[in-house]
Amino acid sequence: MLQFGPHSAVGRTVSRRTSTASGHPFAASYALMLLLLGSCMAPGASQRGGLNCSDPSVAPWLTICQADLPPSQRWIYGDAGEFLEINGHRMHYVDIGGQGHPVPAPVFVLLHGQPTWGYLWRNVAKRLAGCNASDFPQFDDPCDGPDQPGIARVVIPDYVGFGRSDKPPIDFDGSGATAFDYSISSHVDQLEGLLDALGLGAQNGGPELVLVAHDWGGGIGAGYLGRRPDNVAGFVCLECVMFDLPLEVWREGALGGVGEAFPGCCGFFDQLRTVQAWKYVFERHWFLEIFENWIVRGLSDAERRFYSFPFVRPRDRWGSFHFPQQLVVGEATFPNGTTMSQTDPAPPSLESLPAGMVVPSPSGVWLEMQRGRNALFRRPVPKLFLTAENGIIFPPGSPFLAAFVDAASAFPDSLTGPINVGLAGHYAQEDQPENISRAIMEWHDATFT
């Protein structure tokens, strides 16, 4: 197992890319949300601009300012980024790097999980993409040292319901007015549409992709891989969710011995499906409360604000609420009468939730993951498997860890790892960005150059 020690920072070269697709005019409610978040955006093609740190109408705790970030991070998340409308919903993404690399070099797509957004990847992205200070004269020392090239173009999407992407409310009355149900299949639809719009993947005549997945990014990435296997040149799993286990294993604490959040209630994963959890998510955004427990180092106040700002209103939390409702546990019977193992039926507390609320079927999650796993493990797709010392999905002795290695045994030469990135929690990008980046870069050099 590769062990990490102190090493010099990887240098980087970066160029900004302008989106060629047009956005759509803002609805009044969306414009109000952007005002509250202090964003200076105008409708049009590529929408980007500095965040408004001086607007007196913005409450101080909502303001997200460039000054809150260290100089070496401002060039990634110090502006409004880029947007494309995909299937009627605006998706935010960051698109950096890409110059000076071999052509056709694979493009890295960094996929976040729950309850985060693309910001989680900022310190890994800058190492993979590279940085050239001359591209960012407005910032002091944006590269955190001398200019050096990175290895690839990097694209970091925010899923619908997360980050700076649209957050449509759930369809309460069954009318389909929002046309988004927050299912894994719908998230895969959005990712597929975004990458197509960017012209990425061999099927689009573009460069191949390396999917780098964390948490629920594993299920979404696996879903994309299952649909578009010819577009994917490699897959990196860091504490990613893409394995099904018997219900009793989940309930016994498969994820690093997570304890009860609601004393006297039930196992952790059952808790996520209770009406109490629903109230905690919408009244307190409970996921962000427990989020920092799975990071070894402490976050700064500015970092907490960046993680919090996409979800400041309860109505913006549907995306983070729905992920746990789709945990692939137990069994489910499909409409044709077929029973597939490891898929739990609809949440048992459904009757306690708002009348008419649509909860995506975990059966669809199982199908997306199974299709993706077949594409990943039944073909010699290069795979990098990263673990963390204090991870909650792949800690030492985790049944998930054994499942991943066993699944990859059909093509053992295609698997690199497991590689332990060091002392880190589930959100290892916050604890060990250099070690994660180094492992990915070494794997990239050995695999694609």
C-alpha positions as CSV (number, residue, x, y, z in Angstrom):
1,M,0.0,0.0,0.0
2,L,1.4,3.3,-1.0
3,Q,2.3,5.6,1.9
4,F,2.5,9.3,1.7
5,G,5.1,11.6,3.2
6,P,5.9,15.3,2.8
7,H,6.4,16.3,-0.8
8,S,6.5,19.5,-2.7
9,A,3.3,21.0,-4.2
10,V,2.6,20.1,-7.8
11,G,2.7,23.1,-10.1
12,R,0.0,24.0,-12.6
13,T,-0.9,25.8,-15.8
14,V,-4.5,27.0,-16.4
15,S,-6.6,28.7,-19.0
16,R,-10.2,29.9,-18.6
17,R,-12.7,28.5,-21.1
18,T,-15.8,30.4,-22.2
19,S,-19.1,28.5,-22.5
20,T,-20.7,28.7,-25.9
21,A,-24.2,27.8,-24.8
22,S,-26.7,30.4,-23.7
23,G,-28.4,30.6,-20.4
24,H,-32.0,31.5,-19.9
25,P,-33.6,34.6,-18.4
26,F,-34.0,34.4,-14.7
27,A,-37.4,33.9,-13.1
28,A,-38.2,36.4,-10.4
29,S,-37.8,33.9,-7.6
30,Y,-34.4,32.7,-9.0
31,A,-33.2,36.3,-9.3
32,L,-34.2,36.9,-5.7
33,M,-32.2,33.9,-4.6
34,L,-29.1,35.1,-6.5
35,L,-29.6,38.6,-4.9
36,L,-29.7,37.0,-1.5
37,L,-26.5,35.0,-2.2
38,G,-24.8,38.2,-3.4
39,S,-24.1,37.0,-6.9
40,C,-23.5,39.5,-9.8
41,M,-24.8,37.5,-12.7
42,A,-26.5,38.6,-15.9
43,P,-28.5,36.4,-18.3
44,G,-26.7,35.5,-21.4
45,A,-24.1,33.1,-22.8
46,S,-21.3,32.4,-20.4
47,Q,-22.3,33.8,-17.0
48,R,-19.6,34.7,-14.6
49,G,-18.6,37.6,-12.4
50,G,-17.4,38.6,-9.0
51,L,-19.5,37.9,-6.0
52,N,-21.0,41.0,-4.5
53,C,-19.5,41.5,-1.1
54,S,-20.8,45.0,-0.5
55,D,-24.5,44.7,-1.2
56,P,-26.2,46.1,2.0
57,S,-29.2,43.9,1.4
58,V,-27.2,40.8,1.9
59,A,-27.0,39.5,5.5
60,P,-23.4,39.1,6.5
61,W,-23.7,35.4,7.2
62,L,-25.0,34.9,3.6
63,T,-22.2,36.9,1.9
64,I,-19.7,34.8,0.0
65,C,-16.7,37.0,-0.8
66,Q,-13.5,36.5,-2.7
67,A,-11.7,37.9,0.3
68,D,-12.9,34.9,2.3
69,L,-10.7,32.6,0.3
70,P,-6.9,32.3,0.3
71,P,-5.4,33.6,-2.9
72,S,-4.6,30.1,-4.2
73,Q,-8.3,29.2,-4.2
74,R,-10.0,32.4,-5.5
75,W,-9.4,31.6,-9.1
76,I,-11.6,28.5,-8.9
77,Y,-14.5,29.6,-6.7
78,G,-13.9,33.3,-6.3
79,D,-16.3,34.1,-9.2
80,A,-19.7,32.9,-10.4
81,G,-18.3,30.1,-12.6
82,E,-20.1,28.9,-15.8
83,F,-23.7,27.7,-16.4
84,L,-25.5,25.6,-19.0
85,E,-29.2,24.8,-19.2
86,I,-29.6,21.1,-19.3
87,N,-33.1,19.5,-19.6
88,G,-34.6,22.8,-18.4
89,H,-32.4,23.2,-15.4
90,R,-29.3,25.5,-15.0
91,M,-26.2,23.6,-14.0
92,H,-23.2,25.3,-12.6
93,Y,-19.8,23.9,-13.4
94,V,-16.1,24.8,-13.2
95,D,-13.9,24.2,-16.3
96,I,-10.2,24.7,-15.8
97,G,-6.9,23.6,-17.3
98,G,-6.4,21.9,-20.6
99,Q,-3.5,23.7,-22.2
100,G,-0.1,22.2,-22.9
101,H,-1.3,18.6,-22.3
102,P,-1.0,15.7,-24.8
103,V,-3.9,15.5,-27.2
104,P,-6.1,13.7,-26.9
105,A,-5.6,13.8,-23.1
106,P,-8.4,12.5,-20.9
107,V,-10.5,15.2,-19.2
108,F,-11.0,14.7,-15.4
109,V,-14.6,15.0,-14.2
110,L,-14.8,15.5,-10.4
111,L,-18.1,14.3,-8.9
112,H,-19.2,15.4,-5.5
113,G,-21.5,13.8,-3.1
114,Q,-23.7,14.6,-0.1
115,P,-24.2,17.3,1.3
116,T,-21.5,19.0,-0.7
117,W,-20.9,20.6,-4.0
118,G,-18.0,21.2,-6.4
119,Y,-16.2,23.4,-3.9
120,L,-15.2,20.2,-2.1
121,W,-12.8,19.5,-4.9
122,R,-11.1,22.9,-5.1
123,N,-7.7,21.9,-3.6
124,V,-7.5,18.7,-5.7
125,A,-8.6,20.5,-8.9
126,K,-6.0,23.2,-8.8
127,R,-3.3,20.5,-8.6
128,L,-4.7,18.4,-11.5
129,A,-5.5,21.4,-13.8
130,G,-2.4,23.4,-13.0
131,C,-2.0,27.2,-12.5
132,N,-0.4,30.0,-14.3
133,A,-0.3,33.2,-12.3
134,S,-0.3,35.4,-15.4
135,D,-3.9,34.2,-16.1
136,F,-5.1,35.8,-12.9
137,P,-3.4,39.2,-12.5
138,Q,-6.2,40.3,-10.1
139,F,-5.0,37.8,-7.4
140,D,-1.8,37.8,-5.3
141,D,0.0,34.4,-5.6
142,P,-3.0,32.5,-7.1
143,C,-0.8,29.5,-7.7
144,D,0.5,29.2,-4.1
145,G,4.0,29.2,-5.5
146,P,5.8,29.1,-8.9
147,D,3.9,28.3,-12.1
148,Q,4.1,24.7,-13.2
149,P,1.9,22.6,-15.5
150,G,-0.8,20.3,-14.3
151,I,-1.9,17.2,-16.1
152,A,-5.4,17.7,-17.5
153,R,-8.4,19.7,-18.1
154,V,-10.8,19.5,-15.1
155,V,-14.6,19.8,-15.1
156,I,-16.4,20.0,-11.8
157,P,-20.3,20.0,-12.0
158,D,-22.8,20.9,-9.3
159,Y,-25.8,18.5,-9.5
160,V,-29.2,20.0,-9.7
161,G,-30.2,20.8,-6.1
162,F,-26.6,21.5,-5.0
163,G,-24.0,24.3,-5.2
164,R,-24.8,27.0,-7.6
165,S,-27.1,24.9,-9.8
166,D,-30.9,25.2,-9.9
167,K,-32.8,23.9,-6.9
168,P,-36.3,23.2,-8.2
169,P,-38.8,22.2,-5.5
170,I,-40.1,18.7,-5.4
171,D,-43.3,17.8,-7.2
172,F,-45.9,17.7,-4.3
173,D,-49.1,17.4,-6.3
174,G,-47.9,14.9,-9.0
175,S,-48.4,17.4,-11.8
176,G,-44.8,17.1,-12.9
177,A,-44.4,20.9,-13.0
178,T,-40.8,20.8,-11.9
179,A,-39.9,17.8,-14.0
180,F,-37.1,16.8,-11.5
181,D,-37.5,14.1,-8.9
182,Y,-33.9,14.1,-7.5
183,S,-33.5,10.5,-8.4
184,I,-30.1,9.1,-9.2
185,S,-31.3,8.5,-12.8
186,S,-32.2,12.1,-13.1
187,H,-28.8,13.2,-11.8
188,V,-27.2,10.9,-14.4
189,D,-29.5,12.4,-17.1
190,Q,-28.1,15.9,-16.1
191,L,-24.5,14.8,-16.1
192,E,-24.9,13.1,-19.4
193,G,-26.5,16.2,-20.9
194,L,-23.8,18.5,-19.5
195,L,-20.9,16.4,-20.8
196,D,-22.6,16.2,-24.2
197,A,-23.1,19.9,-24.3
198,L,-19.4,20.4,-23.6
199,G,-18.6,18.0,-26.4
200,L,-16.7,15.6,-24.1
201,G,-16.4,11.9,-24.7
202,A,-15.4,9.9,-27.7
203,Q,-19.1,9.5,-28.8
204,N,-19.2,13.3,-29.1
205,G,-15.9,13.5,-31.0
206,G,-14.2,14.8,-27.9
207,P,-11.6,13.6,-25.4
208,E,-12.2,10.6,-23.3
209,L,-13.2,11.1,-19.6
210,V,-11.8,10.0,-16.3
211,L,-14.5,10.1,-13.7
212,V,-13.3,10.9,-10.1
213,A,-16.1,10.0,-7.8
214,H,-16.7,10.7,-4.1
215,D,-19.7,9.6,-2.0
216,W,-22.9,9.6,-4.1
217,G,-20.7,10.6,-7.1
218,G,-19.9,6.9,-7.2
219,G,-23.5,6.0,-8.0
220,I,-23.9,8.9,-10.5
221,G,-20.6,8.2,-12.1
222,A,-21.4,4.5,-12.3
223,G,-24.7,5.4,-13.9
224,Y,-23.0,7.5,-16.6
225,L,-20.4,4.8,-17.2
226,G,-23.2,2.2,-17.7
227,R,-24.8,4.4,-20.3
228,R,-21.7,5.7,-22.0
229,P,-18.9,3.2,-21.5
230,D,-17.1,4.2,-24.6
231,N,-16.7,7.7,-23.3
232,V,-14.9,6.7,-20.1
233,A,-11.2,5.9,-20.1
234,G,-10.8,5.5,-16.3
235,F,-12.6,5.6,-13.0
236,V,-11.3,6.8,-9.6
237,C,-13.2,5.9,-6.4
238,L,-12.6,7.9,-3.3
239,E,-15.0,6.9,-0.5
240,C,-17.6,6.5,-3.2
241,V,-21.0,4.9,-2.8
242,M,-21.6,2.3,-5.5
243,F,-22.0,-1.0,-3.6
244,D,-25.1,-2.8,-2.3
245,L,-24.9,-4.8,0.9
246,P,-27.6,-6.7,2.9
247,L,-29.8,-4.5,5.0
248,E,-28.6,-6.0,8.2
249,V,-25.0,-5.0,7.3
250,W,-26.0,-1.4,6.9
251,R,-28.0,-1.4,10.1
252,E,-25.0,-2.9,12.0
253,G,-22.9,0.1,11.1
254,A,-21.0,-0.8,7.9
255,L,-19.9,2.8,7.6
256,G,-17.2,3.0,10.2
257,G,-19.4,2.4,13.2
258,V,-21.6,5.5,12.8
259,G,-23.6,5.8,16.0
260,E,-27.2,6.8,16.6
261,A,-28.1,10.4,15.9
262,F,-31.5,9.9,17.4
263,P,-31.1,7.9,20.6
264,G,-33.4,5.0,21.0
265,C,-34.5,5.2,17.4
266,C,-32.8,2.8,15.2
267,G,-29.7,2.2,13.1
268,F,-28.1,5.1,11.3
269,F,-29.5,4.3,7.9
270,D,-33.0,3.7,9.3
271,Q,-32.7,7.1,11.0
272,L,-32.2,8.8,7.7
273,R,-35.6,7.6,6.6
274,T,-37.6,8.8,9.6
275,V,-39.9,11.8,9.7
276,Q,-37.5,13.1,12.4
277,A,-34.7,13.2,9.9
278,W,-37.0,15.0,7.4
279,K,-37.6,17.7,10.0
280,Y,-33.9,17.9,10.9
281,V,-32.9,18.4,7.2
282,F,-35.5,21.1,6.6
283,E,-35.4,22.9,9.9
284,R,-31.7,22.6,10.7
285,H,-30.0,21.1,7.7
286,W,-28.8,18.3,9.9
287,F,-26.4,16.9,7.2
288,L,-24.3,20.0,7.4
289,E,-24.3,19.8,11.2
290,I,-22.7,16.3,11.0
291,F,-20.6,17.0,7.9
292,E,-17.7,18.4,9.8
293,N,-17.6,15.4,12.1
294,W,-16.2,13.4,9.1
295,I,-13.3,15.8,8.5
296,V,-10.1,15.4,10.7
297,R,-9.0,19.0,10.5
298,G,-11.2,21.9,11.5
299,L,-12.8,24.0,8.8
300,S,-12.3,27.8,8.8
301,D,-15.4,30.0,9.1
302,A,-15.0,31.0,5.5
303,E,-15.0,27.3,4.4
304,R,-18.1,26.6,6.5
305,R,-19.9,29.5,4.8
306,F,-19.0,28.2,1.4
307,Y,-20.4,24.8,2.2
308,S,-23.5,26.3,3.8
309,F,-24.5,29.0,1.3
310,P,-26.2,26.8,-1.3
311,F,-28.6,25.5,1.3
312,V,-29.4,28.5,3.4
313,R,-33.2,28.3,2.7
314,P,-35.1,25.1,3.7
315,R,-36.6,24.9,0.2
316,D,-33.1,24.5,-1.3
317,R,-32.5,21.2,0.6
318,W,-34.5,18.8,-1.4
319,G,-31.4,17.4,-3.1
320,S,-29.6,16.6,0.1
321,F,-32.8,15.1,1.6
322,H,-33.4,12.7,-1.3
323,F,-30.0,11.1,-1.5
324,P,-30.5,9.0,1.7
325,Q,-34.0,8.0,0.6
326,Q,-32.3,6.1,-2.2
327,L,-29.8,4.0,-0.2
328,V,-29.5,0.7,-1.9
329,V,-30.3,-1.7,1.0
330,G,-32.8,-4.6,1.4
331,E,-34.8,-5.9,-1.5
332,A,-37.4,-4.6,-4.0
333,T,-40.0,-6.1,-6.2
334,F,-40.2,-4.6,-9.7
335,P,-43.5,-4.0,-11.6
336,N,-43.0,-7.2,-13.6
337,G,-42.8,-9.2,-10.3
338,T,-39.0,-9.6,-10.4
339,T,-37.3,-9.3,-7.0
340,M,-33.8,-7.9,-7.0
341,S,-31.7,-8.2,-3.8
342,Q,-30.1,-5.4,-1.9
343,T,-32.8,-2.8,-2.7
344,D,-35.0,-1.4,0.0
345,P,-38.6,-0.4,-0.8
346,A,-39.9,3.1,-0.3
347,P,-39.0,4.7,3.0
348,P,-41.1,3.3,5.9
349,S,-41.9,6.8,7.1
350,L,-43.3,7.9,3.8
351,E,-46.8,8.2,5.2
352,S,-45.4,10.8,7.7
353,L,-44.1,13.0,5.0
354,P,-46.0,15.7,3.1
355,A,-49.0,14.4,1.3
356,G,-48.4,13.5,-2.3
357,M,-44.6,13.8,-2.1
358,V,-42.8,11.8,-4.7
359,V,-39.8,9.8,-3.3
360,P,-37.7,8.2,-6.1
361,S,-37.7,4.5,-6.0
362,P,-34.4,2.9,-4.9
363,S,-35.1,0.3,-7.5
364,G,-33.9,2.8,-10.1
365,V,-30.8,3.4,-8.1
366,W,-30.0,-0.3,-8.1
367,L,-30.4,-0.5,-11.8
368,E,-28.2,2.5,-12.5
369,M,-25.5,1.1,-10.1
370,Q,-25.7,-2.4,-11.4
371,R,-25.3,-1.3,-15.0
372,G,-22.4,0.9,-14.1
373,R,-20.7,-1.8,-12.0
374,N,-21.0,-4.2,-15.0
375,A,-19.4,-1.6,-17.3
376,L,-16.6,-1.0,-14.7
377,F,-15.8,-4.5,-13.5
378,R,-16.6,-6.6,-16.5
379,R,-14.2,-4.6,-18.8
380,P,-10.6,-3.7,-18.3
381,V,-11.3,-0.1,-17.5
382,P,-8.4,1.4,-15.5
383,K,-9.5,1.9,-11.9
384,L,-7.9,3.8,-9.0
385,F,-9.2,2.9,-5.6
386,L,-8.4,5.4,-2.8
387,T,-9.2,4.9,0.9
388,A,-8.9,7.1,4.0
389,E,-7.6,6.2,7.4
390,N,-10.8,7.5,9.1
391,G,-13.1,6.9,6.2
392,I,-16.7,5.8,6.7
393,I,-17.2,3.8,3.6
394,F,-13.9,2.1,3.1
395,P,-12.2,2.1,6.6
396,P,-9.9,-0.8,7.4
397,G,-12.0,-4.0,7.5
398,S,-15.0,-2.5,5.8
399,P,-17.2,-5.0,3.8
400,F,-17.3,-2.4,1.1
401,L,-13.5,-2.5,0.7
402,A,-13.5,-6.3,0.2
403,A,-16.5,-5.9,-2.2
404,F,-14.6,-3.5,-4.4
405,V,-11.5,-5.6,-4.6
406,D,-13.5,-8.8,-5.2
407,A,-15.5,-7.1,-8.0
408,A,-12.3,-5.9,-9.7
409,S,-10.7,-9.4,-9.6
410,A,-11.9,-10.3,-13.2
411,F,-9.3,-7.8,-14.5
412,P,-6.8,-7.5,-11.7
413,D,-4.3,-5.6,-13.8
414,S,-6.8,-2.8,-14.3
415,L,-7.0,-2.0,-10.6
416,T,-4.5,0.3,-8.8
417,G,-4.9,0.2,-5.1
418,P,-6.4,0.3,-2.6
419,I,-4.1,3.3,-1.8
420,N,-4.5,4.9,1.7
421,V,-4.2,8.7,1.3
422,G,-3.4,9.0,5.0
423,L,-5.1,10.5,8.1
424,A,-8.4,11.7,6.6
425,G,-12.1,11.4,7.2
426,H,-14.9,10.7,4.7
427,Y,-14.4,14.2,3.1
428,A,-10.8,13.4,2.5
429,Q,-10.4,16.2,0.0
430,E,-10.3,18.6,3.0
431,D,-7.7,16.6,4.9
432,Q,-5.3,15.2,2.3
433,P,-5.7,17.1,-1.0
434,E,-2.0,16.8,-1.9
435,N,-1.9,13.1,-1.3
436,I,-5.1,12.5,-3.3
437,S,-3.8,14.6,-6.1
438,R,-0.4,12.9,-6.1
439,A,-2.0,9.4,-6.2
440,I,-4.2,10.5,-9.1
441,M,-1.4,12.1,-11.0
442,E,1.0,9.1,-10.6
443,W,-1.8,6.8,-11.7
444,H,-2.5,9.1,-14.7
445,D,1.1,9.1,-15.7
446,A,1.4,5.3,-15.5
447,T,-1.9,4.7,-17.3
448,F,-2.3,7.4,-20.0
449,T,1.2,8.6,-20.9
